[in-house]
């Protein structure tokens, strides 16, 4: 049984994935190119989330620049009024946080235990590290949810700056985490699970 670490007292800068401590997954000698191809389905799913995050980042950049949104973002940024822009940014962050948390819950409840069991424990360290990284992501999701709510209630420059900083940290952590997960689990997903 893993014990959840209390990350709530750490500053935004202290929240880290400790990339240097990431264990490498063992090779699956029986895995074929077809298995690795199947295992890359996770990367395809992650690309969808990263596109959503990139779209929010584009909105954030435009708001920070006090610029007009490009034509394709006008349906997201509802008004050129800064308060409305701040509210729209907060709403986007809240929605993406819910979707990302659901993705990680599914991995933690289904995919990780299946890989660990099928691999006879060979992936225990990698799975433990991925779960620990999920805790960091979830802490950032909680913080961004709070910051987005605060921003929606009071769309001030200070509240926007806090939400933006939290979003940027989440974006950085998620990109790194996804890359590690995809690299280390591609063979295992394809060989042990067949697909996700």
Secondary structure as the mmCIF struct_conf table of DSSP 4:
data_model
#
loop_
_struct_conf.conf_type_id
_struct_conf.id
_struct_conf.beg_label_comp_id
_struct_conf.beg_label_asym_id
_struct_conf.beg_label_seq_id
_struct_conf.end_label_comp_id
_struct_conf.end_label_asym_id
_struct_conf.end_label_seq_id
HELX_LH_PP_P HELX_LH_PP_P1 UNK A 2 UNK A 5
TURN_TY1_P TURN_TY1_P1 UNK A 8 UNK A 9
BEND BEND1 UNK A 10 UNK A 10
TURN_TY1_P TURN_TY1_P2 UNK A 12 UNK A 14
HELX_RH_3T_P HELX_RH_3T_P1 UNK A 19 UNK A 21
HELX_LH_PP_P HELX_LH_PP_P2 UNK A 22 UNK A 27
TURN_TY1_P TURN_TY1_P3 UNK A 29 UNK A 30
HELX_RH_AL_P HELX_RH_AL_P1 UNK A 33 UNK A 39
TURN_TY1_P TURN_TY1_P4 UNK A 40 UNK A 40
HELX_RH_AL_P HELX_RH_AL_P2 UNK A 41 UNK A 64
TURN_TY1_P TURN_TY1_P5 UNK A 65 UNK A 66
HELX_LH_PP_P HELX_LH_PP_P3 UNK A 68 UNK A 70
HELX_RH_3T_P HELX_RH_3T_P2 UNK A 71 UNK A 73
TURN_TY1_P TURN_TY1_P6 UNK A 74 UNK A 76
BEND BEND2 UNK A 77 UNK A 77
BEND BEND3 UNK A 80 UNK A 81
HELX_RH_AL_P HELX_RH_AL_P3 UNK A 82 UNK A 106
HELX_RH_PI_P HELX_RH_PI_P1 UNK A 107 UNK A 111
HELX_RH_AL_P HELX_RH_AL_P4 UNK A 112 UNK A 118
TURN_TY1_P TURN_TY1_P7 UNK A 119 UNK A 123
HELX_RH_AL_P HELX_RH_AL_P5 UNK A 124 UNK A 153
BEND BEND4 UNK A 154 UNK A 154
HELX_RH_AL_P HELX_RH_AL_P6 UNK A 157 UNK A 188
HELX_RH_PI_P HELX_RH_PI_P2 UNK A 189 UNK A 193
BEND BEND5 UNK A 194 UNK A 194
#
